[in-house]
Amino acid sequence: QQKKAKEHGAMLEELNKNDKIITGSGIYGKIDQKPDPTEDFVFVEIADKTVIKILKSQVSEMVKLPSKKTKEDKKEKNDKKEKETK
């Protein structure tokens, strides 16, 4: 548990503007402003021109977008499966 708490704390310190996140309650959005390290909250854009203020501790995870290579690998696998079924 201590390891997870440290990892979560480190993730919160790394938050930057435009990072995509998921909150503890399942809200998906992106950081609207660079978080102030002295504050306990962040501003998150959840829709076009809709920004909410949440506690940093409620940021559950940062969303990692799949890399181009991952997308290409999936496409190759799908192409391979289609050829095998023909």
HELIX and SHEET records of a PDB file:
HELIX    1   1 GLN A    2  GLU A   13  1                                  12    
HELIX    2   2 LYS A   56  GLN A   58  5                                   3    
HELIX    3   3 LYS A   68  THR A   85  1                                  18    
SHEET    1   A 5 THR A  50  LEU A  55  0                                        
SHEET    2   A 5 PHE A  41  ALA A  47 -1                                        
SHEET    3   A 5 TYR A  28  ILE A  31 -1                                        
SHEET    4   A 5 LYS A  20  THR A  23 -1                                        
SHEET    5   A 5 VAL A  59  MET A  62 -1                                        
END                                                                             
